[in-house]
Amino acid sequence: MANNFSKIRFIDIIELEAAARKQVTSDLEALNARSGKNGRLSESDKLELARLQGLSDYLGDGSLYFDPLFASARHGLKRPDSGLKTLTIDHNDLGQLKLSSQADAEVARIGLVLGLLRHRGAPLPRLIVRRDASAGTAKASFEVVPESDHVNKPLFDEELVQAVGRTSSRLSLAMKVLALLAETVDPKKLQQAAYDIGVAYVGGFAFHIGDTGHNTIRLNYSFAKEDDISEAIMRLGRALEEASQG
């Protein structure tokens, strides 16, 4: 039976996108306030103001992405000269990944790549708005892309290549975990099963408003070593399997 991973909601994608949009607005307001107070801006601030204004003009376009990690990964994966398998990645406002190939393996692979980039703290380049030359239509089409000459651009590209390479040994595990998550699992049974084998986490409902989020979990990677994370994920996979059978 097909798992249809395209229905899985990656909540952090939505949170990061919302935070990035707020950051653009906040940074733009701060620069405008500085300009009003001082009566002038430095040349570097003028360039930054133009960049932020360019982004701000398109904040209302739901087809564009302002999270630097997602937008940079999207740009890197769709480039034919990147040396990576070319793939167009998008997401909807529910956090569901929408890829040019909707095979379950591809959804799991990209979810894992994005997670690795975030976990490793990949250096993020600044974003700009530019015309999409590949649109091929008379109507102007634009996309948010990493600034090509930003100091973090080659560093991020290298992290992306490494993240794609690392997925080869973890893809089968990621698919197994996602397959179980895609089915109905009692959150209380899962939390107890995970705790019994040494994995503790906070239920996602604690981070939602109202009586929602009971079918989500919140995993913290910030203080764990990479080997510990791999072991914890394998244990969580066993807990998911046990909870789904209980």
N, C-alpha and C positions, 0 to 999 in steps of 0.2 A: 504493500500500500504506500502510495506517495505521501510524503510528509508535508509537502507544500510549505517550505520554510519561508516563502515570501509573505506569509501571514504573521510571522513572528514580529513583535514590536520591540525594537531596541530603544528603550526609553531614554538612555543617555544621549542618543543622537539628537532627540528633540530638545533635551535640556541644554546641550552645548550650543545648538543652533539659536535657541532663544537668548541665551546668555551673550552670544557673539553679536546678535542684532542690538541688544541693549548696550553693549560696549561701544559699538559704532556711534550710537546716539549720544552716549555719555561723553565720549572723547571729543566728538564734534562740538557739543555744548561747552565743554571746558575750553577748547581752543577759541571759540567765538567769544566766550567770557573774557579770556585773557586779552584778546584783541581789543575788546571794548574797554577794558581797564587800562591797558598800556598804550592804546592808540596805534600800535604797530606790532608786527610779528617778524621774527627772524626768517631768513630765507628757507631754512629747513622746516619751520613751522608753517610757512605758506604752502610748501609742497605737501606737507601732511594734511593741511586743511583742505587742499584740492582733492587729495586722495579720499579723505573721509567724506567730503561732500559728494564725490562720485559714487561712493558706496551707499550713502544715505538716500540718494535719488532713486535707488532700486530696492530699498528695504521692503516695499510693498509687493514686490514680485515674488510670489511663492515658489517659482521654479528655480530661483537662484539660492545659493548656499553661502552663508557668511561665517560659518565655523571654519577657522583656518585649517584644522586637521582634515575635516571632511572635504573641503574645497580643494586642498592641496593634493590629497590622495586621489580625488576624482580626476583632477587635471593630469596627474602623473600616470594613472592607469589608462587614460584614453589616448595618450600620446603614442603615435606609432613608432617614434624613435626612442622610446624609453628603454627598450630591451626587455620589457615585460609583456605578458599576454594582454593584448588590448581589450579593454572592457569599459563600457559606460556604466557608471553607478549613479543612482539617484535614490531619493527616499521621499515618502509622502509625509503628511503632517501627523501620522500615527507612529512614525519611526520604523515603518516597514521598508526594507531595502527593495529597490526596483532596479534590476540590472538588465543589460542587453541580453544576457543569458540568465534565465530564471531557474536554471538547474539547481537543485538543493545543494549540491557540492559547491557551486559558485557563491551562493548566499552565505553558506557556512564559511567559505574561504575569506570572503570580504569582511564578514563580521569579525573573524579572527585577526585579519590584517589590521583593521581599525583598532581593535582592542590592544594589539601588540604595540602599535604606534603610540597609543595613549599611555600604556603602561611604561614604556621606555622613555617617555618624555621627549618625543621627537621634536627637535627645534622647529618652530613654526614660522614660515615667512609671512610678510605682510601681504594683504590681498588688495587687488585693484579690480576695477570693472573694465572690460575690453569687449570690442565687437567680436562675435563668434564667427570666424572666417569659414567654419565648416557648415554653417547653417544652410547655405545654398538657396536662400530665398531673397526676394526683393525687399521684404520687410526687415528692418534692422533687428538683429538678435544679439543679445549681450550675455556674457558669462562672467562670473567672479573667479579670478585665477590668482595664483601666487605671483608676486612681483618677481620678474625674471632675474633682476640683478640684486635682489635682497640677499644679505649675507647668509641667511638661513636656508635659502632655496637649495643649494647643492647638498647641504647637510640633511635636509628633509628627504631629498631624492634618494640619498644613500640609505637612510633609515627605511624608506619604503621598499627598496630592493631587498634589504635584509629581512624585513617583515614578511614579504611575499615568500622568500626562501624558507623562513622558519615554519610557515604553515604546512609545508609538505609532510613534516613528521607529526603534525598535530591535527591534520584535517579529519582523519577517521574518528578521533576522539571528539572533536568539535561537532561532527555530524551526529554522533551518538547522543551527546548531551542535548543538542538542539532538537533532535527527534523526540526525546523524552519531554523536553519543555513544551514542544508543540502539542503534546497530548495533555489531557486534564490531569493534573497532579494536585493532591490535597496539600496546600502549603504547610499546614501543621504537621502532617506526616513527614513531609520532606525535611522540615526544620529539625524534627526529632531524630530522623534517620541520619541526617548530617552530623548532628551533635554526638550521636552514639559512636561515630567513627572519627571524631576529632576535628570536625569543621563547624565553626560557629559563625553565624551571620545575623544581621538584623533584617526583620521582615520589611519589605518595601512599603507596606502601608504606613510606616512611621514617617515616611517622606512625602505622603500624599495628603491632600486636603479632603476632609470629610471621610465618609466610610468607603474609601476606594483604595486600590493598590494592594488588595489582599492576595492577589495572584502574582505578585512581584517580589523579588528579593534584591537586597543591596549588598554587593560584594566590595570589600575594601582591599586594595592591592598596595596601598601607599607604603606600608612598613614591611612588606614581605619580600623575601629573596625570590628570584625567578624560579629556582628549583622547588622552593616551598609552594609557590603558586601552582606549578605543574602537578605536584603531589596532591594539593588541595582540590584541584579541578578533577583529578582522577577519582578522588574519594567522593566528591560531590556527584560525579557521574554514577558511582555505585549507589549513593543515597537516592538519587533520582530513580534509578532502576528499581530499588527496593520500595520506594514510596509509590511508584506507579503500579506495582504488583500487589500492594497492601490493600 
